[in-house]
Amino acid sequence: MASHFGPLATANPPPRPRGRWRILRWIVSWNEGLVTIRHNPVPGRGIPVREIQLSEDLDGRYDRLSRDLGARALAGLLAVSGSILVLLGGAVVGAVATWEAIGRGTPVETLFWVLFMLGSIAAIWATLASLASLAPRPCGLAVARERVGELYALVDALAHVAGVSPIRRIYVTGEINASIVQRPRHLGVGEMATDLLIGLPLAHALGPRQLAAVIAHEIGHMVARQRGMHGRSGWLQAWWMRTLDELAAALPSGFPWFDPQGDALCMRMLLLAQMEEYAADRTAVRLVGAELLAGTLVELCCKADFLANDYLPRVHALAECDEASCVRPYREMGHGFAAGFAQSSAAIDPQRVLRADAGDPFHPALQDRLVAIGVAMPERLQVSGPSAAQHFFGDSLPFLAWHFDRIWLESLRDACPPALSPRAPERVLRMCSGIDLHLWHDRAEAMARRGLRVLALAER
């Protein structure tokens, strides 16, 4: 399958923040035009990184870049570890020199060596802290194999056909997204353990066959990553990036060598991430077919637009204007997609949504992915029957919805001060006599802060 990106935009990259900068924040803060926006270029938003030629040699070039970045990350981690030994030797020298200076009775020299020793110890501590920056654990709610056995069976079947190790655990998140998290067992020397994260909104938005296409794409990431240093290249790169992130915060601004090397590493890792998306799409095409994958990508893009620009804003607006509203975003999400999506602008004009999708620093634009798949503009798949959430989660769906609705309510309370419902406690209190109104009002307000609704007041 041969395709290519169009000419790159010629705008200059955005200026790097002055002073200390954190690499990961700098990457994420870049606009979505990091790599070419071929179909809808916007002046001043494209960044001349490099063309990604989608040729038959994509896998080979991805493998070479992955091994190169993995080797560089390993060398960097070893260099930082070696610097700890050097600093430890400096601390020992400082301690010995301090003892000798005390014996000679020279206070100025003693002070110098004490400061030298303390500086070495502080540098050792900062370097150890940078190396010990652990990867965040998978977020979300883990679902047991016994509860969603059919979903685990689907994932295991796709992994078996793709030739990768089975998924260890499936997590459900509150995002309309899916991802793979890999880390080695036993402090980096064991086999790679893989967890799959599936968003509950994603499962509501798609049908069972479409969710299988999304999972096939995530399995494709595993296929691509296992070719680099036996699956450890990505883990080493992530560890090296976290180490650089911590060192960037500790070192003085403008430290020699560090900034340009960090810039180059960021660009190459982002290029690798975009190439990995195409490689994962290729695997998904082999597993489920090009038409199903392309139709799923279009459907997901339209449903994500509906969720972000229609459904969720309406739910938030209702919660703000009516504090007693019983509408919960995750509990009603299935009905929202079933009843509201067909009348949304995303469903009526999917071409508008496709033109607006310019990708992000880690994902190519959707139209470029469709061209690479070989289906320029697939027909939107009409989803009939139960959604993937209803099909796979079944009896677990109410609990999952309650879990994420509770998180949503907590975020609302953090954003807005708690207030009593005008319908219940205060009206009841006004009808009572012979009681301490302030005491009961305070009790009701305390319950409201905990997310509880006062239905009755009683005293023994």
N, C-alpha and C positions, 0 to 999 in steps of 0.2 A: 504494500500500500504506500503510494508516494504522494506527498503533499508538501507544502512549504508555507512559511509565513511571508507576508508581503513586506515591502520595505519598511524599515524602522523609522520612527519619528526622530527628528533631529533636535529636539529640545534638550536643554541642559538638565541634568539631574537636580533635584531640590537640594538646597544647601544643607549641610549637616548641622545639627544643633551645636551651638557654641558651648564651650566648657565641657564638663564631663558628660558623656553620653553612654547610654546602655544599648548594646548592639541589638538585642531583641526588640526593644521598643522602637529603635530606629527603623528596623525592617517593617514592623507592623504599621508604623505611621506613614509609610510611603503610600502614594495613591495607587489606584488599581491599574494605572498605566505603566507599571514597572516594566513589563515586557510588551511587545508590540500589540497595539490595538488595530487590527487590520481592517475590520469591517466598519467601524465607526470611530475613526481617529478624531481626537479632540486636540486642537493646537495647545501645546504647552504641557501635555499630560503624558506623552510617551517618553520613555527613557531608553537611550540607545544601549541596551545591554548586549544582545547578540541574537542573531536569528537562530531559531531551532528548525533545522531542516528535517522534515518528517520523511525520511527515506527508509529503505529496508535495513539500513545499518543503525537505526535508532537504538536498538538493544545493545549493540556493541559499543556505541559511543556513551550510552548511559552507564554501562559496566565499567568502562575506563574512567569516566569522571567519578563514579562512586568509589572505585578502588583508590583513585588518587586522593580524593577528599578524606577517605577513611585512613589512608596511610599518613596524610598530613596531620589529621586529628590525633592519631596514635603517637606520632613523633612529638607533637606539641604537648600532649599529656605527659609523655616521658620526660621532656625537657623541663616542664614545670615541676615534676616529681624530683628530678635531679637538682633543681635549684633549691629544693628543701634541704637536701644533703649539704649543699654548699653553705646555705644559711646556718644550718646546724653546726657545721665546722666553725663558721664565724662566731657563733654564740659561745662555743667551747673556748676558742682563742680569746674572746673577750673576757670570759670568766677567769681563765688562767692569768691573763695580763692584769686583770683587776686585783687578783690576789697578790701578785708580785708587786704591783704599785702600792698596795696597802702596806706590804712589808718594807718597802723603801721609804714610806712616809711621804709620798708626793701626792697631795690632795687633788691638784689639777689633773694630773695624769690618771689618777683613780677615777675622777669624775668622767673623763673622756672614755675610758674603757667600760665604765658602767653604762653610759649612754649607748656605746657601741653594742654592748651585749643586749640591752633592752630593745634596741632597734632591730637587732637580728631576731630576737624572740618574737617581736611584733610582726616582722615580715614572715616568719615561719607560720604564725597563727593565721595571717591573712591568706597565705598561699594554701595552707591546709583547708581553710574554709572555702576557697574557690574550688578546690578539687572535690570537696565533700558536698557540693551542691547537688543534691539528689533530684532526679526527675520526679515531677508530680505524679501521684498515683492516678489511675483512671477515675474520672469523676462520673457521677451517676449512681444509679441503683442497680446492684447486681441481681440478676434473675437466675434462679436455680434451674438446672436441666430438667428436674422433675416437673416444674411448673410450665415450662415452654418447650417441651420435648420436640415438637415438630420444627420449631425454629432452629434448635441445635442440630437436628437431623439435616435440615437444609444446608446449614453452614458447614457441617462435617462433609456432606456429599460434595459441595462445591470445592472445598479444600482438598478432598481426595482426588477429584478429577484434575485440579490444578497442580497437584503434586507437592503440596506444602503440608506442614504439620497442622493438626487440628487446633481449633480455637479453644483456649483454656476456659474463658468465661465471657459472658455477654452482659454488658451494662446498658441500661436505658437512661438516656439523658433528656433534658428538656429542650434541646435544640433541633432544628430541622436540618440535621446533618448526620453523617456516619463517618467513623474513622477507625483506624487500627492503631493500637498501642502495643509496642514490643519492647521487652527488656529481658536480659539474660537472668537466669536463676543463679543462686549461690554466688553472689558478689562478682558477677561477670564471667564466671568460668563454666557455668552450666549451659544447657540448651536455652534457646530463645523461647520465652513464654509470650503468647499473643492473646490480647483481649480485644473484643469487638465492641465498639460503642455505637448504639443505634438510638437516634432521637425519637421520642414519642410523637412529636409532630410529623416527622418523616414517615412513620408507620401509618399515621392517620391520613397522610396526603396520598399515599400510593396503595396499589393493590398488591396481593401476594406475589404475582409474577414480577411486578416492577421492583418490589423490595428485593427479590432474588437477584435482579440485575444490579442493584446498588451493592449488595453484598458481594457479588462477583467482581465488581470494580475494586472493593476493598481487599478481596483476596488477591487481586492483581497487584496491589501494593506489596503484599507479602512475597509474591513471585519475583517482583523486581528487586526487592531488598535482599532476598536470600542469595542473590548472585554476587553481592559485594562482600568479600571477606566472610563468607559463610553466614551472612545475615547480620554481622556485627558492625558493618560500616556505618549504617544510619545511627546506631546506638553510640558509636564513638564520636560521630559528628555532633550529635546532640550534647554529649558530655563535654566535648571541647568547646562548644558554643556557650554552654552554661558557665564553664570555667572562664572563658574570655569575658563574659558578661560581668562576673564577679570581679575579675581583675580590672576591667575598665572602670568600675566604680571606686576601686581602691587606689589605682595609680594616678599620679598627677596628670592634669589635662595636657594633651599634646605630647605624651610620652613617645620617644623615638621608636620607630618601627611598628609600634602597636597599632596606631590608627590605620595606616595604609594596608597592613596585613589583615586587619579586621574587615576593612572595606572589601578587599579582594575575596576574602572567605565568604562574606555575606552574598556577594554577587554570584559566586560559583554555586553556593548551596541553593540559592533561589532558582538558578538555572536547572540544577539537578531536580528540584522539586517539580518544576514544570515538565521536565522530560519524564519524570516518574508518573505524572498524570496520564500522559499519552501511553506509556507502557502498560499502566493498569487498565486503560480502556482497551488495549489490544487483547489482554487476557480475558477481559469481560466479554468481548466479542466472540472469542473462542468458546467461552462457557455458555453464553445465553443467546448469542446472535446479535448482529449489528442493528437490526430493526428494533428489537426490544430495548437494547441499551440506549439507542438514540431517542426513541420515544419516551423512555423513562427520564432521560436528562431534560427533555423539553417539558414534560409534565412537572417534574420537580422544580424547574425554574419558575414556571407559572404559579405553582402552588406556593412556593416561597414568597413570590411577589404578593400574592393574595394575603398570605399570613402576615407579612410585615406591614403592608400598606392599607389593609382593609380590616381583617378580622381582629387582630390584636389592638389596633388603635380604637376600634369601637368598644371592645371589652374594657380597655383602660378608661375611656371616656365615661362609660356607664358606671364604673366603680368610683370615679371621681365625683360624678354628679349625684349618685345615689349610694350612700355608704351602706345601706341595708340590702343592696342588690345581692341576689343569690347566684348570679351568673359567675361561673369559674371557667377560665380559659381552657384548661386541659380537659375538664369534665365535659364541656360542650364542644370540644374541638371537632370531634367526628361529625356532629350535626352541623357545625359551621361549614366544614368542607362540603358536606352533602347538599346543604340547602343554599349556601351563599356563593360558592365558587363559580357556578355556571353563569351567574349574572355579573361577575366581576370583569373588570377591564382586561385582566390577565387572561381569562378564558376567551373573551371575545376577540382580542387582538394579541395572540401570542408572539407575532412578529415584533411588536413593540418591545416586549419583554426581552426577546433575544437580542435585539439591537442595543438595548440598554445594558446587557450583561457584558461587561468588559473584562471579566475575570478579576483576579486579585494577585498579589505578589506570589502566591503559591499555586494558583490555578490559572490555566489559560482561559481565554474567552470561550464561551460555549459554542459559538459558531465555528471557531477554529477546531474545537474538539469534534464537532459533527462532521466537518470536512475530513478530518483525519480518520474518523470511523468509516466514512464512505457513504453517509446518508446526509445530504446537505440540509434538507428540511423534511423531517419525518412527519407523518400524520400523528396528531395527538391521540393517544390511546384512550378509548372510552372505558373507564373503570366501572364494571358492573359487579354486583355482589358485595360482600363484606370487604372492608379495608384490610390492609395488612395488620393493623393494630387489632382489629376484631378477630381476624383469622388466627394470628399467632399468639396473642397475649390472652385472649379469652377471659377467663374468670379473674385473671390478674389485672385486667385493665382498670377497674374501679380503684384499686389500691394505688396503681401507678399514677392515675390522674389525681387522686387525693394527695399523694406525695409532692408532686410538682405544683399543684395548686397551693399547698401549704407554703412552699418556698416563694411562690408568687405573692401570697398575702404578706409574708414577712418582708419582702422587698417593698411592698406598698407602705407598710408601717414604718420602715426605715426612711422612706422618702417623705412621708407625711406624718404629722403628729396625730396620735390616736384621738378619735372623737367619738362621742356617744351617738348612737342612733337616735334621731329625733322622734322615733315612733314608740320606743318602749320605756326605758328606765325613767327618763325625766317626766314623761307624761304620767306614769304610774306614781312617781313620788309626789307630784302635785295633787294627786287625789287622796293622799294619805295624810293623817293627822296624828299627833302624839308620838312621832318618831324623830330621830335625829337625821334630818335630811342630808346634812353634809357628810355624815358617816356613810350612809347608804350610797350617796353619790360617789364618794371616793372608792367604795368597794366596786361599784359598777364600772368605774373608769379603770380600775386596776385589772378587772377581767377583760375589758376591751383591749387593753395593751397586750394581753396574752392571746388575742384573736378570738375570744369567746363572746357570745351574744347572750345578753341577759334576757331570759324569758319570764322569770318570776322572781319575786322578792319575798322572803319569809324569815321569821325570827322565832326562836324557841325561848 
